[in-house]
Amino acid sequence: MKGRRLAWFSTALMLTVCTSVSAQSPAASAPSTPASAERLATQVCATCHGPKGESRISPAFPRLAGQQADYIESQLKAFRDRSRGDPMAQAFMWGMASQLSDDVITQLAAYFAAQKPVKSAAAAPKLVATGRTIFTEGIPAANVVPCMSCHGQHAEGNASIPRLAGQHVEYLVKQLGLFKSEMRADAAAAIMHVNVAGMTFEQMEAVAAYESAQ
């Protein structure tokens, strides 16, 4: 319980800091060049996601390093037009992305996609083994399809389908929970809700542990 309270406090503190930074962001006037995108990433996005998208400060903020460029671009546009709705999106990313032009979004996506992905530490072997089975075979009895069928053999993603490999376990579990509860709204929400509706929290944690370790 104490650990959870500390985690929530840390997230709330970081959200406050990040929101403060977003309010002062020069994104609206930033030229759409690779160099300016790198400055924006390292001076503004870095507060939460790290200068290269490695997100070492808090697992509440996803790792962007090595993420599919198309996915980053689609999510930033969804934040901007508010078609992606979930608690963190509404509290922070809606405001941040509202200042970004299409060109800036494209350059930011290219910058983070070009960074070296972070390798996560391996979780408990038994948990990872359970997650591997779910990832590669699904859970037929619960109508859960194999994650591999969309996210790739090594959870690398493809185009607008996100890379899950190396992502924070906590972040992955949170997103699965948001899809299951229908608290996340975006282009993938309807599909993902169906895919995870039959999963338990323990199964979500297992598959997230496996994906994170890839």
N, C-alpha and C positions, 0 to 999 in steps of 0.2 A: 504493500500500500504506500509506504513511504517513497519507494522508488518511482511509483506511478505519479505521486504528487510532485516529485522533483522533475520528472519528465514533462508534465504539464506546465510547471512553472517555467522551465527552460524554453518550451515552445512559445508560451505567452510572451516571455521576455524577448525572444528573437523576433516574434511577429511585430512587437512594438517597435523594435529597432529597424526592422525592414520596412515597415510602413512609413516610418519617419524618413528613411532614405528615399523611398519612392516619391514622397511628396516634394522632394527637392531635386528629383531626377531631371537631367537635361535631355532626356530621351526625345522629347517632342521636336527639338531643334537639331538633333544629332544628324550629321550627313550620313548617307547610306553607303559607306565604304567599309571594306574589311578592317581597316585601321580604326575607324571610329566605332565599329561594332565591338572590336576588342577592348577599346577604352570603356565603352558602356558596360561590357561584361565584367571587366576587372575592377571598375570603380563603383558600379551600382549593383549589378546582379550578384557580384562576389560577396556582398554582405550576408546573403543567405545561402547561396549555392557554391561559394568558393570561386576564386579567380579563373579557374579552368573547369568549373562545373563539377568539382570533386565532392562538394558538400560534406566537409569534415566537421562542421560545427554542430549540426543537429540532424537526426534522421527524419525530422519533420519535413525537411526540405529535400526534394529528390535530387539525385545525381544526374547531371546533364551531360557530363563528359562521355563522348562516344555515342550519345543517343542519336537515333535516326533523325536526320535534318527535317524530313517531311513531317515527322511527328511533332517535333518542337515547333515548327512553323504553324501547323494546324492548331496546336494547343494555345499558342500565343494569340492567334486570331480568335479562337474560341473564348479566351479570357477577355480579349478586347471587345468583342460584341456581346459578351455575357451569355453565350450559349453553353459554356461549361459552368455548371453550378455545383459547387460543393463548399463546405465551410471555409476552407483555406482560400479557395478561389475568390469567394465573395469578400472575405476580409482583407485580402491583400492583392492578389494578382489582377483582379478587375481594374483596380486603380492604376497599377503599374503599366499594364498592357494598353490602357486607354490612350497613352501618349505615343504609342509606337506606330510608325507608318509601315506599309507592306514591305518596302525596301529594307528598313531597319530590321524588321522581323526576319526576313530572308537572310540577312547578313549575320544576325545573332545566331540563327539556327545553324548556319554553316560553320560559324566559329566553334560552338559547343560540340557539334558533330565531329569536328576535326581533332578534338582533344582525346588524349589516351584514356580509355575507360579505367575506372577504379576496380581493383580486384578485392572482393570482400573476403573476410575471414570465414573459414568453413564452420558451419554450425555442427551440432551433435550428429554423428554419423547415422544414427537410427532415424532421426528427424529428416535428414537429407534423403535417406533411402526411401522413406515414405513419400516425400515430395517428388522424387524422381518418378515413382510409379504413377502418381497423379499427373505429372507433367507429360509423360510419354504415353500413358494409357487412359487417362481420365478416370472417372468413377462411374462406370456404366449404370450401376444400381441407382445412382442419384442424378442420372442424365447430365453428368459433367463430362464435356468433351476434353480430349488431350490438349493442354495448353500449347504443346509443340506444333499442333496443326496450323496455328496462326503465327505464333511468336518465334518459330524456327527451332531447329534441332538443338541449338545451344542458347536459346532465349535471346538471340541477337536482334530479333525484330526485323521488319522489312518495310521501307517507305513509311507509310502512315501508321504502321503497327509498331508499337514501342519496343525498344530494347528493355528487357527485364534483367538481364545478366548484370551482376555487380550492384544492383540497386539495393538500397537499405531494406532489410527485412521488414522493419516497422512500417516503412512507407508502403511497401507492397501489400502488407496485411491491411493497412488502413484503407487503401484504394479498393481492395476486394470487398471489405466490409461496406464501403460506400456504395459500390455497385449492387451488392446483395440487398441492402436496405433501400435502394433507389434514391439515395441522398446525393449521388453524383449524376449530373445530367450533361451529356454531350453526345457526339455522334456515335460513340461506341457503347453508350450506357445500356441501350435496349438489348444488344447482343450479349454484353457482359453480365447483365442481370440474369438472363436465362442460363448462361454458362456457370454462374457461381451460386445460383439460388439454392442448390442442394448441398452446398459445402458447409461443413462445420467450421468453427473458428480454428480448431486443431488442424484440420486439413488445410485451411488457408495458411496457417503458420508453417506447415510442413512444405507446401509447394513454394512458398515465398523463400524459405531457407534454401531450397534447392536452386531456385532461379538466381538468388543473390550470389550463390557460390560459383556460378558458371563464369 
